[in-house]
C-alpha cells in the first residue's frame, strides 16, 4: 500500500511539474513517464514487484515515440499558437485603451475650452455691469453734490 501511495505522489508531481498552457486549464506532460508510473502502480496493485519490466502499453508508447519527429509536439505547437493569440489580444487591448484615453483627453480639452470661453464671456459681462454701476453711482453723487 505504501508503494502505491509513493507512486501516486510521483504521478502527481509529474502532472504538477508539466508545462502549463496559458489561458487554459491544460497541462502538457511526458506521456512515457506517466505510462511507466501507471505500469508500476498496476504491478504493485497486482502483487508483483517487477518495476523494470515494460508493459504492452509502454512498448506501444516507445514505438510511437520512435516514430514521432524530434520536433515539438502538437500540444506545444497549440500552446505556442494560443500564446501568440493571447499576446495579440493583449496588444489590441492596449491599443484600444490608448485610443480611448486619447479620445477622452481630446473631449476633456474641448469641454474645458468651451468652459473657458463661456467663463470669459460671463466675466466680461460682470465687469461691464460693474463699470456701468460705478458710472451710475458716480453720476448720482455728482448730481447730489451739485444740488
C-alpha positions in Angstrom: 0.0 0.0 0.0 2.8 2.4 0.8 4.4 1.8 -2.6 1.2 2.7 -4.3 0.9 5.9 -2.3 4.5 6.8 -3.2 3.9 6.1 -6.9 0.7 8.2 -6.8 2.7 11.0 -5.2 5.2 10.7 -8.1 2.4 10.7 -10.6 1.0 13.9 -9.0 4.4 15.6 -9.1 4.8 14.8 -12.8 1.4 16.4 -13.6 2.2 19.4 -11.4 5.6 19.9 -13.0 4.2 19.7 -16.5 4.1 22.6 -19.0 1.0 24.8 -18.3 -0.8 26.0 -21.3 -1.7 29.7 -20.8 -5.3 30.8 -20.7 -6.5 27.1 -20.3 -6.6 24.5 -17.6 -4.5 22.1 -19.6 -1.0 20.8 -18.9 1.4 19.1 -21.2 3.1 16.1 -19.5 5.6 13.4 -20.5 3.4 10.5 -21.8 6.2 8.0 -21.4 6.9 9.0 -17.8 3.2 8.8 -16.9 2.8 5.4 -18.5 5.8 4.0 -16.6 4.4 5.2 -13.3 0.9 3.8 -14.1 2.6 0.4 -15.0 4.4 0.4 -11.7 1.1 1.1 -9.9 -0.5 -1.8 -11.7 2.4 -4.1 -10.8 2.3 -3.2 -7.2 -1.6 -3.5 -7.1 -1.4 -6.9 -8.6 1.2 -8.1 -6.1 4.2 -8.0 -8.4 7.4 -6.2 -7.6 9.0 -6.0 -11.0 9.3 -2.3 -11.8 11.6 -2.7 -14.7 9.6 -5.0 -17.0 7.9 -2.9 -19.7 4.2 -3.5 -20.3 2.5 -3.7 -23.7 1.2 -0.2 -23.3 4.8 1.0 -22.5 6.2 -0.8 -25.6 3.5 0.8 -27.7 4.3 4.2 -26.3 8.0 3.6 -27.0 7.3 2.7 -30.6 5.1 5.9 -31.0 8.0 7.9 -29.6 10.5 6.4 -32.0 8.2 7.2 -35.0 7.4 10.7 -33.9 9.5 13.5 -35.2 12.0 15.1 -32.8 10.3 18.4 -33.2 7.7 20.0 -30.9 4.6 18.0 -30.2 1.1 19.1 -31.3 0.3 20.2 -27.8 3.3 22.5 -27.6 2.5 23.9 -31.1 -1.1 24.6 -30.0 0.2 26.2 -26.8 2.5 28.4 -28.8 -0.4 29.3 -31.1 -2.6 30.1 -28.2 0.1 32.2 -26.5 0.5 34.1 -29.8 -3.2 34.7 -30.0 -3.2 35.9 -26.3 -0.3 38.3 -27.0 -2.2 39.7 -30.0 -5.4 40.2 -28.0 -3.4 41.9 -25.2 -1.7 44.2 -27.7 -5.1 45.0 -29.3 -6.5 45.8 -25.8 -3.6 48.1 -25.1 -4.0 49.9 -28.4 -7.8 50.3 -27.8 -7.1 51.6 -24.3 -4.7 54.1 -25.7 -7.2 55.3 -28.4 -9.9 55.6 -25.7 -7.6 57.7 -23.5 -6.6 59.9 -26.3 -10.3 60.4 -27.2 -11.2 61.2 -23.6 -8.3 63.7 -23.4 -9.4 65.4 -26.6 -13.0 65.6 -25.4 -12.0 66.9 -22.0 -9.9 69.6 -23.7 -12.8 70.6 -25.8 -15.1 70.8 -22.8 -12.6 72.9 -20.8 -12.0 75.2 -23.8 -15.8 75.8 -24.1 -16.0 76.4 -20.4 -13.1 78.9 -20.6 -14.8 80.8 -23.4 -18.1 80.9 -21.5 -16.4 81.9 -18.3 -14.5 84.7 -20.2 -17.8 86.0 -21.6 -19.5 85.9 -18.2 -16.5 87.7 -16.7 -16.7 90.5 -19.4 -20.4 90.8 -18.7 -19.8 91.1 -15.0 -17.1 93.7 -15.5 -19.3 95.7 -17.9 -22.2 95.6 -15.4 -19.9 96.8 -12.5 -18.5 99.6 -14.7 -22.0 100.7 -15.6 -23.0 100.5 -11.9 -19.9 102.6 -10.9 -20.7 105.2 -13.5 -24.4 105.3 -12.4 -23.4 105.7 -8.7 -20.8 108.4 -9.6 -23.4 110.2 -11.7 -25.9 110.3 -8.9 -23.2 111.5 -6.4 -22.2 114.3 -8.8 -25.9 115.3 -9.3 -26.5 115.3 -5.5 -23.3 117.3 -4.9 -24.4 120.0 -7.4 -27.7 120.4 -5.8 
